[in-house]
């Protein structure tokens, strides 16, 4: 038998949860309507500037070359930036494109880095889509890959290093924000190429897709609260998944894993799901993007569009434009990585 006072206590707590959820949803809808009401002049600017910053991590005993970070110097007035990079050996090229779109603010960030460790080429690509603010995504851009390279097992157990670095970086971010009133969060979808071995890690609803022999193959699965395994994990931790325009954790957050989000941290974890692949001659290109692209461009369409362009920078810009044209109301950011197997073969030393 349960006493009346206990029942009343449960009812009051449940009511508070629902009221809190409704208020958060109302605020979220108001926020979206404000974004939708802002007029943005959509202009293409083919002129962009690039800056190359050389940073060396001295925290590792491995023989490491400089960590090269290639980023545009500044955003143009329309909120659009793009650029590209090619490896010295001709095996790899990439392009990136980032557009504020219909949103009043830009909460997407991206990162592209390359280095050489013990003679092995290392390339890293990341998409970070912020929500509730830009600070979490910006923090990941500033720290995630650098933290990963400092992990003592990065070269010997890369999957373990990625998993531990993701979760520790989340802890570090929350610690850095402990004295603030912000509670923003961010997704992360990253591709780390060590030699010919590709590691794709994902937290949230950004996504990475690869083109293999012309076929689009997702290398990550979106972390949505209504995914059966994610819902079970949340409920086992004492959380609840509620419908509030879409499925949300606690009626608030429309993704089940993220960096940050202190108030929901017990349920919204930053543990990545990781897939690894050996790159062979059938692997053509890789597309990483925020949900501003994936909400309106299916995997097959993204790969088909990217394959029509030889230059990955042009492909990334084309994908960004397609998402905007198809009605994306979000920030849109993507990275296209192209593998050049013919150049790789030519780069091999010739023997008599």
Backbone torsions as a table, in degrees:
resi	resn	phi	psi	omega
1	UNK	NA	141.8	-179.3
2	UNK	-113.0	131.0	-178.2
3	UNK	-70.3	155.5	-177.6
4	UNK	-61.7	-37.4	-180.0
5	UNK	-62.7	-36.8	178.4
6	UNK	-65.2	-42.7	179.8
7	UNK	-61.3	-45.3	179.4
8	UNK	-59.7	-39.2	179.9
9	UNK	-62.5	-43.6	-179.8
10	UNK	-64.2	-42.8	-179.2
11	UNK	-62.8	-43.5	179.7
12	UNK	-61.7	-43.5	-179.4
13	UNK	-65.5	-42.6	179.2
14	UNK	-62.4	-41.7	178.4
15	UNK	-61.6	-39.2	179.1
16	UNK	-63.7	-39.5	179.4
17	UNK	-62.7	-45.3	-178.8
18	UNK	-64.8	-43.3	178.6
19	UNK	-60.9	-45.1	179.2
20	UNK	-59.3	-45.0	-178.7
21	UNK	-63.0	-43.0	-179.3
22	UNK	-62.9	-41.2	179.5
23	UNK	-62.6	-41.8	179.9
24	UNK	-64.9	-40.2	179.3
25	UNK	-65.0	-41.9	178.8
26	UNK	-61.7	-43.5	178.1
27	UNK	-62.4	-42.2	-179.5
28	UNK	-62.3	-43.6	180.0
29	UNK	-65.2	-39.1	177.0
30	UNK	-61.5	-42.5	179.7
31	UNK	-60.3	-43.8	-179.3
32	UNK	-66.6	-39.0	-179.1
33	UNK	-66.4	-34.6	176.3
34	UNK	-64.0	-42.2	178.6
35	UNK	-61.3	-45.3	-175.1
36	UNK	-66.7	-24.7	-176.8
37	UNK	-83.9	-5.8	-177.8
38	UNK	-88.6	127.2	178.7
39	UNK	-82.2	132.0	-179.8
40	UNK	-120.5	128.9	174.6
41	UNK	-79.0	113.6	-176.4
42	UNK	-89.8	99.8	-178.0
43	UNK	-122.8	141.4	176.6
44	UNK	-93.7	130.5	178.2
45	UNK	-121.6	107.8	-176.3
46	UNK	-79.8	-11.5	178.6
47	UNK	-93.4	122.2	176.2
48	UNK	-143.5	155.0	-176.4
49	UNK	-109.7	150.5	-178.8
50	UNK	-126.9	144.1	173.8
51	UNK	-127.0	141.2	-179.7
52	UNK	-114.6	118.8	179.7
53	UNK	-109.2	128.3	179.5
54	UNK	-99.3	122.3	-178.8
55	UNK	-130.0	133.1	-179.4
56	UNK	-116.3	127.3	177.4
57	UNK	-90.4	120.2	-178.4
58	UNK	-98.9	9.1	-175.2
59	UNK	-89.7	6.1	-177.5
60	UNK	-123.1	152.1	179.4
61	UNK	-88.9	-10.7	179.6
62	UNK	-67.5	149.9	176.7
63	UNK	-75.3	109.0	-169.7
64	UNK	-125.4	137.3	172.4
65	UNK	-81.1	178.8	179.3
66	UNK	-64.5	146.4	175.6
67	UNK	-90.3	113.9	-174.3
68	UNK	-96.8	126.0	-179.0
69	UNK	-116.9	112.5	-176.8
70	UNK	-107.1	111.7	-175.6
71	UNK	-137.2	149.6	174.0
72	UNK	-67.2	148.0	-176.6
73	UNK	-69.1	-38.5	178.0
74	UNK	-159.3	162.5	179.5
75	UNK	-85.2	145.5	177.1
76	UNK	-82.5	176.2	-174.2
77	UNK	-63.4	-25.2	-179.8
78	UNK	-85.4	-1.4	179.7
79	UNK	79.7	22.7	-175.0
80	UNK	-118.7	129.0	175.4
81	UNK	-136.4	151.1	175.9
82	UNK	-155.9	165.8	179.5
83	UNK	-178.3	-178.6	-178.5
84	UNK	-155.9	168.8	-177.7
85	UNK	-154.6	146.6	175.2
86	UNK	-130.8	140.6	179.2
87	UNK	-73.4	154.8	-177.4
88	UNK	-63.9	-33.0	-177.8
89	UNK	-85.0	-2.2	177.3
90	UNK	77.9	5.6	-177.2
91	UNK	-79.7	-20.0	-169.8
92	UNK	-145.6	142.1	169.8
93	UNK	-142.3	155.3	-179.6
94	UNK	-146.4	157.1	174.8
95	UNK	-140.4	152.3	-179.5
96	UNK	-135.3	153.5	179.3
97	UNK	-148.6	133.7	-177.5
98	UNK	-140.6	129.3	-173.7
99	UNK	-138.3	131.8	-178.5
100	UNK	-66.3	-30.7	178.3
101	UNK	67.2	-140.2	-175.5
102	UNK	-85.4	-4.8	179.0
103	UNK	-76.3	149.4	179.2
104	UNK	-74.6	-26.0	-178.9
105	UNK	-128.2	161.0	179.1
106	UNK	-105.4	118.5	-179.9
107	UNK	-117.8	1.8	173.4
108	UNK	-85.7	140.9	170.7
109	UNK	-134.4	161.0	179.4
110	UNK	-145.7	162.2	179.6
111	UNK	-148.2	139.5	176.5
112	UNK	-136.2	121.0	-179.0
113	UNK	-137.2	152.4	172.5
114	UNK	-144.4	152.5	-178.7
115	UNK	-157.1	-176.1	174.9
116	UNK	-137.6	126.8	-178.1
117	UNK	-125.1	122.5	-177.6
118	UNK	50.2	40.2	178.6
119	UNK	79.9	-1.0	-177.8
120	UNK	-100.0	129.1	178.1
121	UNK	-70.2	134.7	178.3
122	UNK	-128.2	123.8	177.2
123	UNK	-125.3	139.4	-176.6
124	UNK	-133.0	133.6	-178.6
125	UNK	-131.3	134.7	-177.3
126	UNK	-144.7	141.1	172.9
127	UNK	-117.5	128.3	-178.3
128	UNK	-127.9	113.5	-175.5
129	UNK	-108.7	108.2	-177.2
130	UNK	-79.9	155.5	173.2
131	UNK	-142.0	142.4	-176.4
132	UNK	74.7	9.8	-175.9
133	UNK	142.3	172.0	-174.9
134	UNK	-104.9	-6.7	-169.8
135	UNK	-64.2	-41.8	-178.3
136	UNK	-64.1	-45.2	179.5
137	UNK	-63.5	-40.5	178.6
138	UNK	-64.9	-38.0	178.6
139	UNK	-62.8	-41.4	179.1
140	UNK	-64.0	-42.7	177.7
141	UNK	-59.0	-38.4	-176.1
142	UNK	-79.1	-26.9	-167.7
143	UNK	-126.1	-28.6	-167.6
144	UNK	-60.1	-52.3	-177.0
145	UNK	-69.6	-36.0	177.8
146	UNK	-65.6	-39.9	175.8
147	UNK	-62.9	-39.7	-178.6
148	UNK	-62.5	-43.4	-179.1
149	UNK	-67.5	-21.4	178.6
150	UNK	-83.8	-11.4	-178.9
151	UNK	-65.6	131.2	-174.9
152	UNK	-63.6	-18.8	-178.6
153	UNK	-110.7	21.1	-177.2
154	UNK	-57.3	-41.9	-177.2
155	UNK	-87.7	-26.0	-175.0
156	UNK	-94.0	-29.6	178.0
157	UNK	-145.5	76.1	-170.6
158	UNK	-63.6	-38.5	-179.4
159	UNK	-62.9	-43.7	177.5
160	UNK	-63.0	-43.6	-179.5
161	UNK	-60.9	-42.2	179.3
162	UNK	-64.3	-47.8	-178.4
163	UNK	-59.6	-48.6	-178.3
164	UNK	-68.2	-37.1	-179.4
165	UNK	-67.9	-42.4	176.6
166	UNK	-54.6	-52.0	-174.0
167	UNK	-70.2	-36.2	178.3
168	UNK	-70.3	-36.3	177.7
169	UNK	-65.0	-34.8	175.2
170	UNK	-63.1	-45.1	177.3
171	UNK	-59.8	-44.4	-179.0
172	UNK	-63.6	-41.3	179.5
173	UNK	-63.2	-46.4	179.9
174	UNK	-61.4	-37.5	178.1
175	UNK	-65.8	-39.5	-179.0
176	UNK	-68.3	-20.5	-177.3
177	UNK	-105.5	8.9	-171.0
178	UNK	-63.4	-25.8	-177.9
179	UNK	-99.2	13.5	179.4
180	UNK	-109.4	166.7	176.8
181	UNK	-96.7	2.8	179.4
182	UNK	-77.7	153.8	175.2
183	UNK	-145.5	48.4	-178.5
184	UNK	-83.1	171.9	-178.8
185	UNK	-145.5	-179.1	-178.9
186	UNK	-158.7	149.2	168.3
187	UNK	-83.2	172.9	168.8
188	UNK	-153.9	124.9	171.4
189	UNK	-127.3	116.5	-173.0
190	UNK	-128.2	149.7	173.3
191	UNK	-125.4	124.0	-179.8
192	UNK	-118.1	120.2	-178.4
193	UNK	-108.5	114.9	177.8
194	UNK	-112.9	103.9	-171.7
195	UNK	62.9	-121.6	177.9
196	UNK	-102.5	13.1	-178.5
197	UNK	-105.9	125.0	-176.4
198	UNK	-107.5	129.7	176.6
199	UNK	-118.2	120.2	178.0
200	UNK	-112.4	122.8	-179.0
201	UNK	-122.1	143.1	-175.8
202	UNK	-142.0	137.8	169.8
203	UNK	-134.4	118.8	178.3
204	UNK	101.6	-155.0	-173.4
205	UNK	-113.8	18.7	161.9
206	UNK	-75.0	167.0	-171.0
207	UNK	-149.2	151.6	175.5
208	UNK	-125.0	129.6	-178.5
209	UNK	-129.2	140.4	178.1
210	UNK	-116.2	147.8	173.5
211	UNK	-99.9	117.5	179.7
212	UNK	-123.5	113.0	-177.0
213	UNK	54.0	38.4	177.4
214	UNK	84.0	-2.6	-177.9
215	UNK	-103.0	134.8	178.5
216	UNK	-82.1	122.5	-179.5
217	UNK	-125.1	114.5	177.7
218	UNK	-69.4	132.8	177.4
219	UNK	-105.1	9.9	172.6
220	UNK	-149.0	155.4	177.7
221	UNK	-120.2	128.0	-176.2
222	UNK	-56.6	138.6	176.8
223	UNK	-90.1	91.4	178.8
224	UNK	-108.0	145.2	-177.2
225	UNK	-61.3	-26.7	-179.2
226	UNK	-88.6	1.7	170.1
227	UNK	-63.2	129.2	-169.1
228	UNK	-56.2	-43.4	-179.0
229	UNK	-69.7	-35.0	179.1
230	UNK	-71.0	-40.9	178.2
231	UNK	-61.8	-42.5	179.1
232	UNK	-62.6	-43.0	179.3
233	UNK	-61.4	-44.0	-179.3
234	UNK	-64.5	-46.0	-178.1
235	UNK	-67.6	-35.5	176.5
236	UNK	-65.1	-26.8	178.5
237	UNK	-86.8	1.9	178.2
238	UNK	96.4	7.6	-179.6
239	UNK	-92.8	-179.8	179.7
240	UNK	-139.4	142.9	175.5
241	UNK	-107.8	121.8	-174.2
242	UNK	-124.4	151.7	174.3
243	UNK	-87.4	121.9	176.3
244	UNK	-145.3	71.8	-173.5
245	UNK	85.5	-35.4	170.1
246	UNK	-154.2	173.3	179.2
247	UNK	-72.5	130.5	-175.8
248	UNK	-136.4	146.3	173.2
249	UNK	-72.5	121.3	-177.8
250	UNK	61.7	19.7	-176.9
251	UNK	73.8	10.9	-171.8
252	UNK	-117.7	-57.8	-169.2
253	UNK	-104.8	129.7	-174.3
254	UNK	-88.0	17.3	172.3
255	UNK	-139.4	154.6	-172.0
256	UNK	-100.1	-10.6	175.1
257	UNK	-137.2	141.3	-179.3
258	UNK	-168.5	158.3	166.9
259	UNK	-80.6	148.5	178.7
260	UNK	79.1	-141.3	-178.9
261	UNK	52.3	59.3	-175.0
262	UNK	-53.9	-42.4	-174.8
263	UNK	-65.8	-22.0	-179.8
264	UNK	-113.3	13.2	-168.9
265	UNK	-59.7	-28.8	180.0
266	UNK	-62.2	-26.8	-175.7
267	UNK	-111.8	-30.9	-175.9
268	UNK	-101.9	93.1	-171.2
269	UNK	-92.6	165.4	177.5
270	UNK	-111.2	24.3	177.1
271	UNK	-77.5	121.1	-175.9
272	UNK	-81.6	153.0	164.1
273	UNK	-95.3	133.6	-171.2
274	UNK	-125.7	132.0	171.6
275	UNK	-119.1	143.8	177.6
276	UNK	-128.2	145.3	-176.3
277	UNK	-142.7	146.3	168.9
278	UNK	-88.8	127.3	-179.6
279	UNK	-77.8	122.5	176.1
280	UNK	-122.1	-172.0	-174.1
281	UNK	-65.7	-15.6	-179.5
282	UNK	-84.5	-15.2	-179.6
283	UNK	-78.7	118.3	-175.3
284	UNK	-99.3	-53.3	-177.5
285	UNK	-155.5	166.0	-176.9
286	UNK	-128.0	136.0	176.5
287	UNK	-122.4	119.7	172.7
288	UNK	-112.4	136.6	-178.7
289	UNK	-157.7	157.5	172.5
290	UNK	-78.4	168.7	-176.1
291	UNK	-70.4	-9.5	171.9
292	UNK	-59.4	-28.1	173.5
293	UNK	-86.3	-52.1	-170.8
294	UNK	-68.1	-22.3	178.2
295	UNK	-63.4	-26.1	-175.3
296	UNK	-126.2	-9.9	-179.2
297	UNK	-121.7	108.8	178.7
298	UNK	-63.6	161.9	-178.8
299	UNK	-53.9	-48.4	-177.4
300	UNK	-61.6	-40.6	178.9
301	UNK	-65.6	-40.9	-179.0
302	UNK	-61.3	-45.8	179.8
303	UNK	-66.4	-43.1	-179.8
304	UNK	-60.8	-43.1	178.6
305	UNK	-65.8	-43.9	-177.8
306	UNK	-65.0	-33.9	-177.7
307	UNK	-71.3	-16.9	-179.7
308	UNK	-77.2	-11.4	-177.6
309	UNK	-116.0	131.0	178.4
310	UNK	-72.8	-39.8	-179.3
311	UNK	-85.8	123.1	-177.9
312	UNK	-63.8	-27.9	176.6
313	UNK	-64.3	-44.0	177.3
314	UNK	-64.0	-38.5	178.4
315	UNK	-63.9	-42.3	179.7
316	UNK	-64.2	-42.2	178.0
317	UNK	-64.3	-38.7	-180.0
318	UNK	-64.7	-40.6	178.0
319	UNK	-65.5	-42.3	179.0
320	UNK	-61.7	-44.3	179.6
321	UNK	-64.2	-41.4	-179.4
322	UNK	-62.2	-42.3	-179.6
323	UNK	-63.9	-42.9	179.5
324	UNK	-65.1	-43.8	-179.9
325	UNK	-62.9	-33.9	-179.0
326	UNK	-81.6	2.6	171.1
327	UNK	103.1	13.3	178.0
328	UNK	-59.7	129.6	179.8
329	UNK	-101.2	9.2	-173.9
330	UNK	-109.6	171.9	165.0
331	UNK	-61.2	146.4	-177.4
332	UNK	-129.1	120.4	179.4
333	UNK	-138.9	134.2	177.3
334	UNK	-146.7	156.2	174.8
335	UNK	-127.5	132.9	174.7
336	UNK	-115.9	126.9	178.8
337	UNK	-115.5	126.1	-179.6
338	UNK	-112.8	135.5	177.6
339	UNK	-97.5	129.9	-178.2
340	UNK	-110.6	88.4	-174.8
341	UNK	-72.1	-33.3	177.6
342	UNK	-63.0	-42.9	177.6
343	UNK	-65.3	-34.5	179.8
344	UNK	-65.3	-41.1	179.2
345	UNK	-65.6	-40.6	-179.3
346	UNK	-66.9	-27.0	-177.3
347	UNK	-77.3	-16.2	179.7
348	UNK	-68.4	142.0	179.6
349	UNK	-65.0	140.4	180.0
350	UNK	-88.8	136.0	178.9
351	UNK	-119.9	140.9	177.3
352	UNK	-75.6	NA	NA
